[in-house]
Amino acid sequence: MSEFQQKARGLYFEDFEIGMTIVSAGRTITETDIVMFAGLSGDFTQIHTDAEYSRTSLAGQRVAHGLLVLSIASGLAVRTGFIEETVQLFREVVEWKFIKPVFIGDTIHVIISVIETKELRRMGNGLVTVELDVRNQKDETVGRGSWKILMSSRPKD
């Protein structure tokens, strides 16, 4: 009886090349997203949860939590499948900048670009640094930062 081993759906360390770009699907931010994130995080700041208060704010309306947008961007990145079954560790958020507000009804997507790779031969894997550029429906960057992720090396045949 032969043994069947399914190939991982994600990319192995050796598949990553500097300059490689992956674009996610979009996702529309809803009031429910904001309310649920406020409940989960405990952040009920009025700029996120009070429509009347927010009308008088700099943004003029309720704004999605920055960390909510980062979390959704993470989910969109994962949905692309590039780390499915091959990621070993999410090592670091190198930096993150919240550039523009995200409002209820905005649709965001993520452009993921490989900016660095480092083979960790002794560990049998590699470290990949990706830049994430979160954009809204107007193609404006609303958030940007870099992640370091530890990826599996391709299995030896």
N, C-alpha and C positions, 0 to 999 in steps of 0.2 A: 504494500500500500504506500503510495507516494504522499509526501507531506506537502500541503499547499500553504504557501505564505503569501498573504496579500501585501502588495506594495502600499506603503503609506500614501495618503492623499496629499500631504503637504510636501513642501520642498525640503530637501536635505541641505546641510551646510554647503556642500559642493555645488549646489544648484544656484546659489546666490552670486550675483555679479554686481559690482559697483555700478550704479546708474540704472539698474533694473527698477521698473516702476509698475506698481499694481494699483488699480483704481477700484474702489468699493462701489457697491450699490448705494443708493440714497435712502434716507430715512427722515420722515417728517416729525418734528418735535411737537408733542401735544401737551395740552394742559394736564392731562392725566400723568404724563411723564414727570412733569414738574411737581405735582402734588405727591406722587408716590416717592420721588427722590427726596422731597422735603421730609416725608414721614420716615423714610429709611435712614437718612443722614441726621435728622433732627434740626436741619437748617431751614427754619421758617421765616427767614429774613423777608421783610415786606416787599423788597424789590422783586422777589420771586413769587410771592403768594397774595399780595394785596393789589388788586387792579386799580383802586382809587388812589392809593398812595403812589403807585408806580406812574400814574399819569403826570405827577408833579416832579418826577425824577429826571435825571439827565437823559435816560433812554426813552422816556415818555410812555412806556408800557412795561408789562412784566417781562423779565429776562430769565432765560433758563440758567440754572446754576452752571458755573464754569466746569465744575467737577462732573456734573451730569453730562455735559457735552463731551468731556474727555472720556467718560465711561461708555457713552454711545459710540464714540469714535473707535474705542477699543473693540466693541462688539462688531462694528462694521468691518474693521480690519480682520478680525477672526473669521467673519463670514466669507471672506475671499478664499479661505481654505489654504493659504500659503503656509501656515504653521500647523495644520491639522495632522495629528499623530507624529509630528517630528519635533515639536518644541519640547525642550527639557525644562527650561526655567525662564521666566520673565525676570530679568536681572535688575533693570534700572530704567526709570524715567530720567533721562539725562537733564532735560529742561522742558518746561512747558510754558507757553505764552498764550494768554487769552487776549486776542487781538481785537475782535469786534463782538458785540452782543449777539446772542442767538435768541430769537423770539418764538413764541407759540406760532406754529404754522410754517416756520422755516424748515427747509429740507437740506440736510447736510450729507456730504459724502467725504471720503478720505482718499487722498493720494499718498501712497506709501512708496518711498524711494530708498533703495539700499545705498548707504553712504560709506559703510566700512565693513570689512570682514576680517576676522582674525582666527586662524586655525589654532585649536588647542589639542594638538596631536596626542599629548600624554593622557588627556581626558577622553579622547575619542569623539570629539565634537568640535563645534566652533561658535564663536560669538559674532553675531550679526547686529550691526547698528542700522536702524531704519529711521528715516525722518517721516513724520506724519504731518500732512498739510490738510487741515479740515476746512472744507469750503461749503458755502451756502449755495442756494439756488441761483444766485447772481454771479457765481464763480468767484466770490470774495473770500479771502482767507479769514476765518474766524478764530482759528487756533492752530498752533504749530509747536512741534517739539520732536524730540528724538527718544527712541527706546533702544535698549540693548537686550537682546534675547539670545539665549543659549540654545543652539539647534543641534539635532542629532546629525552625525556623519552618516553617509551612505553605508549600509551594511556590506561587509565583504562577502562576495559570492562563494 
